[in-house]
Amino acid sequence: MEEFQVGDTVQITRAVGLGQVGTVVWWYADREQWLVRIGTAQDYYRPDEITHFRP
């Protein structure tokens, strides 16, 4: 599994939002999910729902 840090640029891999690129802004330890901001929207993703963006 990939390791992520705040500030990483990631791409969404789950069905909803597939292919969108955003920035990791926070780790929610209780839910074990990353908060990712895409434009002005943001949502929580499990580590297996995102991958590092590679253009």
N, CA and C of each residue as an Amber inpcrd file, in Angstrom:
protein
   165
   0.8400000  -1.1760000   0.0000000   0.0000000   0.0000000   0.0000000
   0.8890000   1.2440000   0.0000000   0.4540000   2.2520000  -0.7290000
   1.2270000   3.4890000  -0.8290000   1.1670000   4.2850000   0.4740000
   2.2070000   5.0390000   0.7180000   2.2720000   5.9490000   1.8640000
   1.9510000   7.3600000   1.3730000   1.1200000   8.0800000   2.1090000
   0.7440000   9.4430000   1.7320000   1.1220000  10.4060000   2.8430000
   1.2920000  11.6720000   2.4570000   1.5740000  12.7500000   3.4000000
   0.7460000  13.9610000   3.0010000   0.4890000  14.8410000   3.9600000
  -0.1970000  16.0930000   3.6690000   0.6120000  16.8260000   2.6040000
  -0.0750000  17.3160000   1.5890000   0.5650000  18.0290000   0.4910000
   0.7770000  17.1870000  -0.7540000   0.6280000  15.8580000  -0.6500000
   0.7840000  14.9840000  -1.8150000  -0.3280000  15.2460000  -2.8320000
   0.0240000  15.1640000  -4.1050000  -0.9620000  15.2420000  -5.1750000
  -1.3820000  13.8170000  -5.4990000  -2.7000000  13.5740000  -5.4240000
  -3.2180000  12.2190000  -5.5940000  -4.3180000  12.1870000  -6.6460000
  -4.5730000  10.9780000  -7.1500000  -5.6460000  10.7580000  -8.1020000
  -6.6370000   9.7780000  -7.4820000  -7.9190000  10.0620000  -7.6670000
  -8.9760000   9.2370000  -7.0970000  -9.1230000   7.9670000  -7.9380000
  -9.2370000   6.8060000  -7.2650000  -9.3680000   5.5300000  -7.9690000
 -10.7110000   4.8480000  -7.7270000 -11.5470000   5.3890000  -6.8320000
 -12.8690000   4.7770000  -6.6240000 -13.8290000   5.2790000  -7.7040000
 -14.9500000   4.5660000  -7.8640000 -15.8950000   4.8550000  -8.9450000
 -16.3660000   6.3090000  -8.9540000 -16.7650000   6.8260000  -7.7970000
 -17.2160000   8.2130000  -7.7190000 -15.9720000   9.1010000  -7.6600000
 -15.8030000   9.9210000  -8.6710000 -14.6450000  10.8120000  -8.7200000
 -13.4500000  10.2230000  -9.4490000 -13.6300000   9.0830000 -10.0750000
 -12.5370000   8.3770000 -10.7450000 -11.7450000   9.3100000 -11.6640000
 -10.4350000   9.3380000 -11.4520000  -9.5430000  10.1140000 -12.3010000
  -9.3170000  11.5470000 -11.8650000 -10.1180000  12.0530000 -10.9450000
  -9.9170000  13.4260000 -10.4960000  -8.6270000  13.5250000  -9.6910000
  -7.9950000  14.6990000  -9.7670000  -6.7180000  14.9370000  -9.0990000
  -6.9200000  15.9770000  -8.0130000  -6.3540000  15.7010000  -6.8290000
  -6.4860000  16.6220000  -5.7100000  -5.2630000  16.5870000  -4.8140000
  -5.3630000  17.2960000  -3.6990000  -4.2650000  17.4200000  -2.7450000
  -4.6800000  16.8910000  -1.3860000  -3.8300000  16.0720000  -0.7870000
  -4.0730000  15.5560000   0.5560000  -3.8960000  16.7090000   1.5390000
  -4.9260000  16.9360000   2.3820000  -4.8470000  18.0440000   3.3320000
  -4.8600000  17.6170000   4.7970000  -5.2580000  16.3570000   5.0860000
  -5.3320000  15.9560000   6.4930000  -5.5330000  14.4580000   6.6110000
  -5.0230000  13.8600000   7.6750000  -5.2280000  12.4450000   7.9930000
  -6.2000000  12.3640000   9.1580000  -7.3330000  11.7000000   8.9800000
  -8.3300000  11.5130000  10.0270000  -8.0660000  10.1330000  10.6280000
  -7.3070000  10.0840000  11.6920000  -6.8310000   8.8330000  12.2880000
  -7.9780000   7.9440000  12.7750000  -9.0170000   8.5250000  13.3810000
 -10.1270000   7.7290000  13.9040000 -10.8410000   6.9350000  12.8010000
 -10.9480000   7.5330000  11.6140000 -11.6190000   6.8740000  10.4860000
 -10.6350000   6.1940000   9.5450000  -9.3510000   6.4420000   9.7670000
  -8.2890000   5.9240000   8.8950000  -8.5340000   6.3120000   7.4470000
  -8.7850000   7.6110000   7.2400000  -9.0510000   8.1390000   5.9090000
  -8.2980000   9.4550000   5.7170000  -7.9650000   9.7270000   4.4510000
  -7.3180000  10.9830000   4.0790000  -8.3670000  11.9630000   3.5930000
  -8.2260000  13.2300000   4.0060000  -9.0690000  14.2980000   3.4700000
  -8.3540000  14.8390000   2.2400000  -9.0430000  14.7980000   1.0950000
  -8.4600000  15.2430000  -0.1660000  -9.2890000  16.4050000  -0.7030000
  -8.6160000  17.4790000  -1.0830000  -9.2880000  18.6480000  -1.6580000
  -9.1000000  18.6180000  -3.1660000 -10.2350000  18.7290000  -3.8710000
 -10.2360000  18.7710000  -5.3330000 -10.9410000  20.0700000  -5.7130000
 -10.1820000  21.0580000  -6.1340000 -10.7540000  22.3810000  -6.4020000
 -11.2510000  22.9690000  -5.0920000 -12.5430000  23.3040000  -5.0310000
 -13.1100000  23.8370000  -3.7920000 -13.8310000  22.7630000  -2.9810000
 -13.9470000  21.5640000  -3.5330000 -14.6160000  20.4550000  -2.8440000
 -13.5850000  19.6070000  -2.1130000 -14.0380000  18.9150000  -1.0930000
 -13.1560000  17.9830000  -0.3890000 -13.9690000  16.8120000   0.1340000
 -13.2820000  15.6590000   0.2720000 -13.9520000  14.4500000   0.7410000
 -12.9050000  13.5370000   1.3620000 -13.3860000  12.5560000   2.1350000
 -12.4960000  11.5900000   2.7840000 -12.3620000  10.3460000   1.9160000
 -11.1400000   9.8230000   1.8380000 -10.8570000   8.6320000   1.0450000
  -9.9970000   7.6720000   1.8460000 -10.3050000   6.3820000   1.7260000
  -9.4330000   5.3630000   2.3010000  -8.1390000   5.3210000   1.4920000
  -7.0490000   4.8440000   2.0740000  -5.7920000   4.7820000   1.3270000
  -5.8780000   3.9510000   0.0410000  -6.7890000   2.9660000  -0.0170000
  -6.9040000   2.1610000  -1.2340000  -7.7780000   2.8210000  -2.3020000
  -8.3140000   4.0200000  -2.0260000  -9.1520000   4.7440000  -2.9860000
  -8.4160000   5.8810000  -3.6740000  -7.1300000   6.0490000  -3.3500000
  -6.3200000   7.0940000  -3.9710000  -4.9540000   6.5300000  -4.3280000
  -4.2960000   7.1950000  -5.2590000  -2.9430000   6.8260000  -5.6380000
  -2.1780000   8.1090000  -5.9370000  -0.8490000   8.0780000  -5.8300000
  -0.0600000   9.2580000  -6.1770000  -0.2840000   9.6010000  -7.6500000
  -0.4570000  10.8870000  -7.9340000  -0.6770000  11.3400000  -9.3040000
   0.6400000  11.3000000 -10.0550000   0.5980000  10.6430000 -11.2000000
   1.7790000  10.5570000 -12.0770000   1.3310000  11.0010000 -13.4720000
   1.6720000  12.2460000 -13.8430000   1.2190000  12.7700000 -15.1620000
   1.7760000  11.9790000 -16.3340000
